[in-house]
Amino acid sequence: MMSDRETRVRRVRVHPEALQWAIDRSSDPERLRAQFPSLPAWLSGQKQPTMRQLEAFARATSTPFGFLLLDRPPDEDLPDALASMPPDAASSRPSASLLSVMQTMQTRQAWMRDTCIALGLPPLSFVGAASIQSDPVHVASHMQQTLNLDSGWAQSLPDWTHARRRLIDAADAAGVVVAVDAMADHAAHRPRDPAAVRGFALVDSYAPFVLLNAADDASVQIVALVQGLAHLWVGTSAAFDLNHLRPAPDATETVCFRIATAFLLPASDVRNAWSDACRFDDPVGRLARMFKVHEPFVAQRCVDLQLLDPQDGLVMRPSASPGARRRSRSLRGVIDRLGRRFASMIVEAACAGDVLYHEAYALTGLAGTDFDRLVLALMRANPRTRRGAAPRRR
């Protein structure tokens, strides 16, 4: 019998097609070439990787190890939200990390849907309540009423961060799970590509999900969240890029963008505020601070309303590229990544004994004391937690 060391140094026969498939799924092929100097030799068949090297390659490309041993790459069906990604999105093919995140969200959504049905909760009437033929202004008004937001809700808040929190809380109260940069695998600390998409929406009448990119700043997340909510109202799952905060050339994306624009920057409100804003050196920036959205988004709205010359440099200013940020380990960060609505429901189920703890660990990516901290934090925040006993394991 071979020792563990002999197993690790044993060369593994791998088909170049499987390696190339994993590279194509990766978000950073150049990094792979730097991390694995022998990769060209593996691809040419001149050399084979060791077991340890192939395991490391699988982790680096977010590829199940067994897939690399196949004679030919597997046919990978894309989730509907990614399959319908517009052709000018940041990546023509979703990265492996984004696929992993999407699959994690779908698993959580399926569990939450089943739980809502088992609890006898009614479906959410606003999901699919509109269509791409609906009047964007009418849909935006219905969204505002459903979220229980006053007409001047954003203007009454001090900054974008407070506006983002207010909007997330309103969506959560309405029944939407809003997750901010959820991870595909918490234990592996594997973030998704910050430049891949601004976010995505997964439609379900019991458990609708919207995922936002935490690498974006609050002003961009606000736009992305409302774009995601518009998709829920129209009833279409989608990943959206919003390159330079403009919609992709797709009928559904365009309609959802118009709904988001009418929601965040109502035409009459912008026109009324414009004359006063023009008394200042930076009128677009002033409106952005007033309505709590990103400046290029405001500038384009002003152009559409013929308040601003389309040749103005502000309009062409690209939105800031999302930069890598450290993953927050705070409880607030954990709850944001999971989505408060989902986190609360899984905690209630675990405390009540309706879900096994190893299942809760798998669904949240948390385990042991980390999960216990989440349980205690949510119980303190909501004393009415269903059968809110202390955590108990089965």
Steps between C-alpha positions, in 0.01 A plus 500: 500500500634843406572748776328839511819662379531261206139573407567874505803482268339252260437649159137515389396453140283795401357579159607846376138572403393472865779735609416753230130485598591580861722788385221642284265490800755685712473875547879556481692275256816710535508436874469128435798503268705681763383266776564183296818546289465146361154572362618534134668159528182348645294645216739368235509157661877514549457472876231395745419672833546333835197424715583795724541733203172390345315549830644852526402569137144384572475737797646791301248455220202418728467171312381173657809276506323208334416712195871532420529121469231470231587413141309807383369807683142472628215690340425769755148639487494863605232621742227698326621826653847454349392335176301814419789733582518764223786453252677823597526403868839527665573134428368307202512185712432509873801414713511186711476706818188679376345168402577368847338804663193463281467132589531584870225762470275255316552237772406752769203618299370144455525434875331829582220442250425157645508643853261785414255257343525266799426791733191588297631841396327653196689574177617857446256676270750751362726235341410501130234765554630699200637425154731665251190664348410669831544873554834541686366793702197299612720203596738728690205645693378151589850406616513806723164417656592135553828598667312752715724789400391863492555701184795688650649208692854537364516877538422474870807283567849638568706293255516207259584247772183579694296496177643160406412360842150648487437347160634156600287502816193599299557220250556252783175604668317450170629143473813533285829340604773756429848347529806723464798320346408158634781250475485170316696329776560690823750246625714542191480880512439499127355832380324534172631722225425862592492602135282212381156654561346776707252250636234251412137427578348155551124505460281290728153581632592379850872573527624765255874573524709799394878481527709817505873544450659617826802621303280781366444807712163576657387736223546229235345230717187712532460509122574128471251410773217692335593343165476160667164586657373609159589154369294344778201715407538411132548136597834427332811359665812667367857597563563863413821681424385866479827598335549870574162469669320463171279206395615233259337502153228260606127574513450371854813670634395829343154485655639409843748785474218742417306375801806548722552850360138598561526361854826673597478817290135591433487740206296769677725493808817530293360787295388683815842458662704586192459878503615521860789259437621713210583780744794286615825409325417130487125461436520130412694425816247694702213298352691177563535592867134598515357185336775268635606344170819488295600815309514345148151362559375851589685655208342263251156566647554873455599442139189289441289781645686753280632686802863430417701502178590140405851617415560606858804321639310386806277279292795317352673454834510124561375359824771400740633149448426282797813433701584204714393542861570292803217269590327632809508256791257702709155363573355780289722386213393138544132594505544722194666218306223255586213747481319576824178331392671173409726512808203553730304213348787250518573600860133458598493158335819389676383623841166325454664176396337516156837481326808302601799708598725348239239605242496854641880504488497392135238760402674791674865405464536554875574243767546462874548822695463713185148368448424531872598868490262552211221324689546708815527827306176439311318382812600820679384706202170314482377363834194360324712248312275201443545264794809705573687266725877496534687312229481124535660240277370171372 
